[in-house]
């Protein structure tokens, strides 16, 4: 399917903070044997304090301004997940509803997620089997990149080539 028919805004920012990487390794090393594989730890408000809150708040505020809602809306963090995938591990298709936006910070590793067109099932009926018809796309990512996408967008992580650490933040917008 041609993805530009119903385009979906996906944005990219970058956070290069070695303290975030150190924190992620500390949490993983401390708790990897208590979590099923792949490692996915949901963080509570207390665990989001300090350097994490400061670092991500700045990026989230920049995003709200970039989409033109800085004067009327605030962004609220409604959830956060630290995910560590070892070589060969993957994550199945999901979305992060009911939040409005999903921020995925690629802390370590560059294996990207695959994003699926929101209307892929409906439009797949018309797929002529040509190369330009695609129901999925991945983005080129570097360590430190933060990919922001609407939470209704389905995505998955194919098997990774090497260890990958991501920090996903679920954000809702609210009127000031």
Buried (B, 14 or more C-beta within 10 A) or exposed (E): BBBEEEEBEEBEBEBEBEEBBEBBBEBBEEEEEEEEEBBBBEBEEEBBEEEBBEBBBEBBEBBBEEBEBBEEBBBEBBBBBBBBBEEEBEBEEEBBEEBBBBBBBBBBBBBBBBBBBBBBEEBEEEEEEEEEBBBBEBEEBEBBBBBBBBBBBBBBBEEBEEBBBBBBBBBBBEEE
